[in-house]
Amino acid sequence: MAFRDDALAGLHIVISGGCGAIGLGIVKKLVAHGANVTVNDILSDQVATDRLRQHGIDAEKINYVKADLTDPDETDTLISAARQHFGPIHVALCHIGMVIPKPLLEYNADEWDETMAVNVRTAFLLGSAASRSMLEDGIKGQLIFTTSWVADVPWPEIGPYNASKAAMKQLMRSFARELADKGIRANAVAPGIVSVGLAKQQWDTDPTYRARAQKAIPLGVMQPLDSVANAFLFLCSSAADYMTGTVLLVDGGCSLYPMDDA
Ligand SMILES: NC(=O)c1ccc[n+]([C@@H]2O[C@H](COP(=O)([O-])OP(=O)(O)OC[C@H]3O[C@@H](n4cnc5c(N)ncnc54)[C@H](O)[C@@H]3O)[C@@H](O)[C@H]2O)c1
């Protein structure tokens, strides 16, 4: 099924980490369906705008804001800049993520803290600031968190990442529970092993990871970027208006199998 090109017309969507591999695919999809998108990342304006242009994204429909979202003040600055440019925010995508691949017993405390700060703290700060702006502007909006199938399955050698995604899932459910009566919904998209970005880097550089991943995808191929972007399109659209507190799992069946020692 295809969505109409104007399915998201009139929506202002903010995405954090939007110049990463998956983020660019999501931004392109949302803009192609009529949304105005404020794109955040920590990249320079020049690098970010070059990337967005190279992906063929309509410059009129995007506003790039450089900000480090581990910082509450920079998060507030993002929200102000977003509202100033495109008006009230309807949807905020808490999408930033990072991973340090190594066995759990080799992680040190700083690596744990960094993973939690980049993945969970940024999601909390953006989710909170965006919700406050929606309440001030009288918007019945939505938060969407990018989690992962590994929020529920302990994929080896990324333990703190698994824990961070489980924390994001429960954070999403907490936003959904507390803000439902104010008309603000919260949901998550949980991708599988995607053919771009963090997983692809491991796939290309770590033969052990690749062997394990090849066994773990029931549908047999790495996840197409478009399948992730389509999940965001659906959740942002009015077709998902009655959904809150839900994880939309789009993982090619990865989570169906218990991990063996492949
Ligand atoms: N690649 C996969 O297979 C996969 C699978 C499931 C979930 N995910 C999730 O999808 C999201 C995107 O992953 P990706 O593979 O595109 O990674 P990516 O590294 O390509 O993108 C992440 C982006 O976040 C930005 N960023 C990092 N710290 C930031 C900060 N403090 N403030 C603002 N921006 C910051 C980075 O500059 C980068 O552009 C992550 O949440 C990731 O956990 C990825």
The ligand as a Gaussian input file, in Angstrom:
#p B3LYP/6-31G(d) Opt

LIG

0 1
 N       21.793000       0.545000      11.767000
 C       21.006000      -0.391000      12.325000
 O       21.047000      -1.574000      11.946000
 C       20.036000      -0.030000      13.416000
 C       19.155000      -1.008000      13.871000
 C       18.233000      -0.694000      14.867000
 C       18.197000       0.593000      15.380000
 N       19.074000       1.537000      14.919000
 C       18.993000       2.881000      15.504000
 O       18.738000       3.812000      14.458000
 C       19.288000       5.093000      14.843000
 C       20.192000       5.618000      13.751000
 O       21.235000       4.685000      13.530000
 P       22.225000       4.762000      12.283000
 O       22.635000       3.375000      12.006000
 O       21.650000       5.598000      11.219000
 O       23.488000       5.513000      12.959000
 P       24.352000       6.750000      12.465000
 O       25.592000       6.762000      13.307000
 O       24.520000       6.728000      10.997000
 O       23.432000       8.011000      12.867000
 C       23.395000       8.554000      14.148000
 C       23.436000      10.068000      14.031000
 O       23.308000      10.646000      15.342000
 C       24.156000      11.778000      15.403000
 N       24.485000      12.100000      16.803000
 C       25.282000      11.381000      17.634000
 N       25.363000      11.997000      18.839000
 C       24.598000      13.106000      18.740000
 C       24.283000      14.146000      19.668000
 N       24.794000      14.149000      20.917000
 N       23.466000      15.154000      19.268000
 C       22.958000      15.169000      17.999000
 N       23.211000      14.184000      17.084000
 C       24.033000      13.179000      17.460000
 C       25.386000      11.357000      14.604000
 O       26.180000      12.474000      14.198000
 C       24.759000      10.584000      13.444000
 O       24.520000      11.423000      12.313000
 C       19.983000       4.860000      16.175000
 O       19.116000       5.178000      17.256000
 C       20.254000       3.373000      16.159000
 O       20.440000       2.851000      17.453000
 C       19.988000       1.266000      13.950000

